Amino acid sequence: MDGAGQPGDTAARDPIAAEVRADVSRLAEAGVAEALRRTPGWERAGAEIRRTYQFGDFRQALAFVNRVGDLAERAGHHPDIDIR
């Protein structure tokens, strides 16, 4: 849900986000395969790459997500993060 309570991806309606996405390209398949060989623990899942982390409790998981969020924001990258 977006800020107005409507379903959908707010980034898709953000003209700046669209502009940024236009400047970003995906790695070629060979580049993805090579990067995965150099980064243990990551796996290919369709068009995505993913890694699973486990923490002792929910607070530790949130602290990790906040650290990742800070790094991602500085890099201009906004990964999908799922906490279960």
N, C-alpha and C positions, 0 to 999 in steps of 0.2 A: 504494500500500500504506500502511496506517496503521501506527502504532507497534507493533501486535501482529502485523504481517505479514499483515493481512487487507486485501483490496481494498476500496475505497470511500472516500467523502468523510468524513473525520473531522469536519469542520465541520458536516455534516448531522446527526451524532449528538451534537453539543455543544449542550446546552440554552441556553447563553448566546448562541451564534451564532444559533440559531433566533429567540431573542428580539430580537436586533439586526436580523436580516433582516426581522422583522415590522414594524419601524419604518422600513424603507427602501423607497421606491417607485421605480419606473422613470420616467424622463422620458417624457412623451408624445412621439409621433412627431415632431410639429412642434418640440418642444424639442431632440430629438436632431439633427434636420436643421439647426436654427439653430446649435447648438453646433459641429457639424462645419464649417459655413461659417466660423466664427470661429477654427478651429484647423487650420491647414494641415498636411497630412501624415497626418492621421487619416482612416480610411475606415470605412464600415459593412460588416460581415460578418455577415449574419443578425441575430441579436439582440445581437451584440457590436459594439464599436468597436475598431479596432486601428491600430497604427502599427508600422512596421519601422524599426529602427535598425541601423546597421552600424558595427563597431569594428575597429581595426587588429589586435587579438588578443583571446584569450580573457580575459586579465586585465582589459583595459579593459571588456569586456562585463560581467564579474562586478562590477567596481567600480560601473558604472552601475546594475546590478540592485540592489546593496546600497543605493545612494543612493535609488533608487525605493522600495525596501522600507522604508527609514526614513521617508520622506515618507508612504507609504501607511499605515504603522502609526499614525503621528500622526493621520492623517485617518480612521482606522477603516475603511479601504478595502483590500481584499486582491485586487489584480488577478491574472489569470492571466499568467504570464510564461514565455515559451518561448525558450530559448537554443539556437541551432543553429550 
